[in-house]
Amino acid sequence: MKPKYLFDNLDTLTPTLKGAFSFFIFLDYDGTLVPIAPSPKEALPKRKVFNTLHKLTSCPHIKASIVSGRKVEDLKKILPLKNVFYVGVHGLEVTPQEDHTVKIYDTKGLKKIIQRLKKKTDAMIEGNKGFLVEDKEYALALHFRLVADKLASKVVSKFIDSAWRYVKSGILDICIGKKVVEIRPGGVSKGAAVELLINKFGKESFPIYIGDDTTDEDAFRFLSESGLTILVTEKLRKTSARYYLKNADEVLRFLNFLSTLKTCGRR
Ligand SMILES: [Mg+2]
């Protein structure tokens, strides 16, 4: 499906948005709230991100969730917010209440497998400074934002091979994102986490999901009939999202618009 530019269609959408009793807004972090940086450590939120999210979450009829591939622990450090549901490691970790992270999948035995794969990966990239291995305890990401394409694809295929037997048996999944490839628990997805949060905390809310990556597509599919789905992208690509925005600044502009909708919470 070809997405439509959100700001060209806002007039058509506004009655639906105004008619909603409440919103449940799901936001990816990297590439959605902040631009993609050379390394994950450099992708820090600016003051305007805090201001916008604070405005959103102070409205009693808006629920917000940050849905990321990063660990909840790390997300909370870089983006500490009150009244926000954090979803980490692509849906493996869900924080339904403050300071209370739940792993919604059985992770028994997974830690050891990930440790073993991390050792192998460290050996693969030895001497190549551009790679970055991110150990997420139950998932392992190999970032290659600073590596030449040829070398990156060689190492990535080795990385995938090393996990292949677990992928075949359904224990792990391979997920390819923007300049990152990730090994994560099988069956885990952002879509499944969104479903869980909606069923538990937001059945009456109108869901809105904004994300930029292939890992967000599960959530777009899950919400295709029931919510507003927005892909963040400079270049149009195939997606299950109905609309698109071009960058993180436009996402903030839209979020500010949502928080000013006067009918928020009123019938
Ligand atoms: Mg992203």
Residues whose N, C-alpha, C, O or C-beta is under 5 A from the ligand:
A	BS01	MG	D28 Y29 D30 G31 T32 D212 D213
